[in-house]
Amino acid sequence: MSDIEAILETGGIAAVEVAASALAKSGGPQIKCANCGSPIIGPYCAICGQPHEVHRRSVWTLIHDFVADLASFDSRILRTARALLLQPGELACAFREGRTQRYVPALRLYFFVTLIFFLLLGATGLAIFQLELVATPMKVTYDAKGNAYFTNPAYDPNDPAAQTLPRTIKLDKTRLAATHGQHFAYDTRVHFFAPIGRYQAHLSPAARAQLNHPDFSFDAPAGGKPSAKPAAKKGGDEESGIQNDIFGGFRRLAADPAALNGPMTTWLPRVLFLLLPLYALLLAAFYVRQRKNFYFVDHLIFSLTIHTFTFVVLMIAVGLAQLLPGESVGWIVLLAIGVYIFFSMKRFYDQDWFWTSAKFATVSFIYVCFFLLPALGGVLIVSFLGGLLG
């Protein structure tokens, strides 16, 4: 076998020398390989594989080439952008069919788009979302003994599950005295992609006094079992600690509605990156009959393109949020992502409309309800309770 290889190598060298000699006779320039000294015909050395171009350029030349490539309508970046935005499923199809040189690789594109998205947020001073704290006065009633109660907002006589909750909850007297006989329920208003500092919590002195009171527990409900244990002193029980953490989260939102934006900005790219293979696994499970035609890496590339498009839509939403109400922008984002995923699945997996619709609806429901929302909700809860806010 070594003799055959030696003959082939010798023949290859001879062929290169013959071609170089013919090129020299025709007046063409002779170029020698910087690595092995053999004549070079073409961009690479036929003997050792060394490229002729060593890529030693000045900074201005590199900048010029980058701008020229970016401005070219036939550039790889613009072709990728057109395919991503206007041809749902094209990037995943190109990978599966081996047409990879036309477009930016899917993983590199994902990291590039997410980086641009978070740099855009930082440069514009926008928060993904802010929670404006709102305090609503609750009606307080007194019994014959002078005990104060308020109606439990979670109780609903028309809901069998809520009927098990107490109708009224007894108020702590020390806290009620601090708020001059008033009681407040706290809620939040969500604002998406708004400048940090635009929204502030406008709370009355009594509402702030209740929020800042050291005792946040409720006593027993009127005529029912205790809904929460009394607040413990130092070294108290776990339930009181959780309750204090909850009100601590409200206090942070009262001071800064964008308090949860920092942890969300930090953890959102990590969470979504971890969810990428889970979405691919869902697709692989629903297209298991086509496993001979679609490897797991094909599903993974499809997942990457979907999540990349999601970040592109969020970048567009940043601009729309400055013109339209946040709720309207949210519906536009959901609609755009849903339509894009549907047509991407139709093109990439090439099934009929019925099965594409059924699988799109089922996969989306499972992914959103059992993977995406729990992951994002977990980050929000831990952030709200102080675990990621210090």
N, C-alpha and C positions, 0 to 999 in steps of 0.2 A: 504493500500500500504506500510506503514511503517513496519507493521508486516512481510510482505514478504521480504522486504529489510533486516530486522534484521535476519530473518532465513537464507537468502542467505549469509550474512556476517558471521554469526556463522558457517555455513557449510563450508565457504571458509577457516576460521581460522582452523577448525577441519581438513580439508583436508591437509593444510600446515603442521600442527603438525604431522599428520600421516606420511606424506612424509618425514618430518625431522627425525622422529623416525626410519623409515625404513632405511634412509641414515646413521644414527648413528649406527644402528645394523650391517650394511654392512661395517663399518669401515670408512666411509666418514666423512669429517670434518663438524662440525655444526657451522654455521655462523649466528649471530643475527643481525637484522637490527639496524643500529646506530640511527635511528629516532624513531621507535616504539618498538624495542626489540623483534619483532617476528622473528621466524626462516626464513632464506632466502634460497630459492631453485631457483637457476638461477641468472641472472644478476640483477634482480629487486625484491624488496619486493612485495609479492602478496597482502599485506594488505594496505600499504600506498603508494607504488610506488617508494620508495626511491631506487636509484641505489646502488648496492654493491660497485662499483668502485667510489672512491671519487676524482680521478684524481689529487692526491697530488704526484707530481713527482719532481725530481731535474731538474735543467736547462739542465744538460748534458743528462739526460734521454729523455727530450723533444726533444732536438736536434737530438739525435740518432734515436728516433722514426720518426721524420720528414724526416730525410735523408733516412731511411730505407723504409718509405712509398713512397717517391719520386722515389727512385731507383727501386722499385718493378714494373715489367712490368704489373702487374695486379692492380696497384694503381688507385684510383679514378681520380687523376689528369691526368695520362697518358691515361687512357681510354677516358677521356673527350677530351684530345688533339687529339687522334687518330680519334675520332668521328667527331670533329670539322673540321679537315683538310682533312680527307680521306673519310668521309661518309656524303656528303651534305644532310641536312635535318634530320639527325639522332637525334640530340639533341631535336629538336622540336617534332619529332615523339615520342621520349621517354617520354617527358613531357605529351603529349596528351594521351599516352597509359598507363600512370602511372608507368613507369620504371624510377623513379627519383633517386633512391638510387645509381645507377651505375655511375652517372655523377655529376659534380659540378653544382649547380643551375645556371640558365641562367643569372640572374641579377648579382650574385656574380662573375661569370666568366667575364661578360662584364666589370665590374669595375676593376677587376684584370688585364685584358689584356690592358685596356686603361692606367692604372697606369704604367704598365711595359713599354708601348710604350713611354710615355712622360718621364719616368725616363731614358730610353735608349737615347732619344734625348739629355737630359740634361747631361748625363754622357759622351757622345761622342762629345758634342759640335757642333752638327749638327742643321741646321735650316730646317724647313719644306720646306721653299722656300725663295729665295732671289731675289730681283729685281735689276738687274744691269742697271743703267741709261745710255742711249746712246743718244748723240746729233748728229743730221744729219743736215748739212748745207743746207739751202734753197736758191734758186735763188731769188735775189732781183732786181727789175726793178724800173725805175724812169720815171715819166711823165714829160711833158714840164715845169711844175711848180716846179719841184724838189721834188715832193712827192714820197715816197718809198712804194713799194707794194711787196708782195710775193704771189705766187700761193697757193690757199687754198688746202691742201692735201686731204681734205674731198670731194672736188668737183670731180665728175665723169660724163663726158658727156654721158656715156653709161648707166647710172643708172638714171631712171626717178626720184627717190626720191632724189638723190644727185644733180640733175640738179637745184633744188630750192635753193641750197646754192650758195653763191657768188664765182666767180672764183678767184678773188684776194682780198686780205685784206691789208688795209693801215697800215703801221707800225708807231709806235710812234717815233717821231724824237729824243727825249731824250734818249730813250733806244737804238735806232739804233746808236746814237753817242757813247754810252758807249761800244758798241760791235764793233766799228770801221767799221760800214757799213755792218756787217754780221748779218744773222738771222738763228736761229736753231730751228728745231722741235725735241721734246724729245720723246723718246720711252724707253721701258724696255725689257730686256732679263730675262727670268725666269730660275732659277736654283733650282732644287729640291734636298733636303737632302745632301747639301754640307756643309763643315765646315764653321762656322761663321768667316768672315774675309777673305775668299779665294778670293772673288770678290770685286772689287772696281770700282767706276765710273771714267773712264779716259776721262775727259773733257778738252777741250782747254781753255785757259784764256778767249777768247771771249765768249765761251759757258757758262762759269761760270759767267762772267759778266752779260750776259743776264738773267741767272737764279737768280742772286742775286740782280738784279735791282729792286727798290721799285715799279716801275710802270710796270704792266704786261698786260695792256689792249691793245686792237687793236682799231684803228679808223674805220671809215666807209669803206666798200669795194669799190673798183673802180666801179662806175656806178651802185651801188646797195644800199640797205638799210643797216644800221649799223648791223654788226653781234654781236657786244658786245658794251656795253656802255663804254665811257671813264672811266678810273680809277678815283674813287672819292678820295677826300682828306679825312681828318679825319671826321668820322661820315658819310661816303659815303653810296651808295646804296648797296642792298643785293647782286646784281650780281657781283659787284666788289669784295665784301668780299669772295664770293665763288671762284672767279678767283684767288684771293690771296691765298686762302686755297689750291687750286690745285697746284700752284707753290711752296707753302710751303711744300706740300707733295713731290714734286720733289727735293726740297732742302734737305729734310731729307733723301731721297734715295741716293742723291749724297754724303752725309756724311756717310751714313750707309746703304748698300743694304739690310741688315737684319732688317731694322727698323720695318717692318710690321710683322716680324716673332713672336715677343713677343705677340702682341695682338691676332694673329691667334692661337698661342699655348695656350693662356689663354681661348679663346672663342670657339675653335673648339670642345672640349669635351662637353661643355655646349650646343652648337648648335645641335650637333648630338644627345645628350640625349633628347633634346626637340623634335627632328624630329622622334624619335623612335615610339611614338604613332601615328604620322601622317602617317608613312609608314604602320603601322598596320591597320589604318582606311582605307587606300587605298585597302589593301588586303581584308579587310572585305567587302568593297563595291563591289569588283570584284568577290568575292565568296559568295555573298549574298544568292544564292540558296542553298548553303551548310551550312547555318547558324545553322541548327539543329545539325550538326556534328562538327562545328568549332565555339567555343565561341570566344569572342574578346580576351580573355587572350591567346588563342592558337595562334592567329595572332601576338599578342604582343611578345610571346616567340620566334616565328619565326623571327620577326623583330630584337630581341635582338641577336639571333645567327648570322644573316646576318651582322649586324653592328660589332659584335665581330670579325667575320672572316675578315671584312674590315681592322680592326686595326692590325690583324695578318699579312695580306698581306702588309700593310704599314711598319711593322717591317722588313719584308723580303726585301721590297723595299729600306730600309735604307742601307742594305748591297749591293744590286744590283747597287745602285746609285754610289757606289765607284768604280764599274767596268765598267758600261755601261753608255752611254749618258742619260741625264735626260729624254729626249723625249721618248727614247726606254723603259725606266723603266715605264714611265707613261702609255704607251700602254700595257705593260705587266700587270700592276696593273688593268687597266680597263678590259682587257680580262679575267684575273683570277677571278675578282669579278663577271663579267657577267656570265661566265660559271658556277660558283658556285651557284649563285642565281637561274639560270635556272634549274639546276638539283635538287636543294633543293625544288623548287616549284613542280617539277614533282613528287618527292618522297612524300612530305608532303601532297599535295592536291590530289595526285593520279588521275589526269585527263590525257586524251590522249595528244599526242605530239602537235597536232594542237592547242588545247585550251590553253595548257601550254605555247606554243610559243607566241600566241596572247596576253595572259594576261601578260606574262613576258615583252614583248615589250611595251605594253601600260602602265603598272604600272611603269616601269623603266623610260619611257619618262616623265610621269607626275611628278614623284617624283624628278627626276633630274632637270627638267626645271622649275617647279613651286614651289619646296620646297628647295631642296639642294642648287642649284646655287644661287637663290635669297638670301638665308640665308648667305652663305659664301661670296657672293658679297657684301651684306650689311655690314658685318664685315670688309671687305677689304676697302670699300669706306669710312666708318667712321674712320678707322685707318689711311687711306691715308690723309684724310682731317684734321687729328689731334685730332679727338674726343676721341680716345683711347690711344693716344700717349702723351697727356698732352700738 
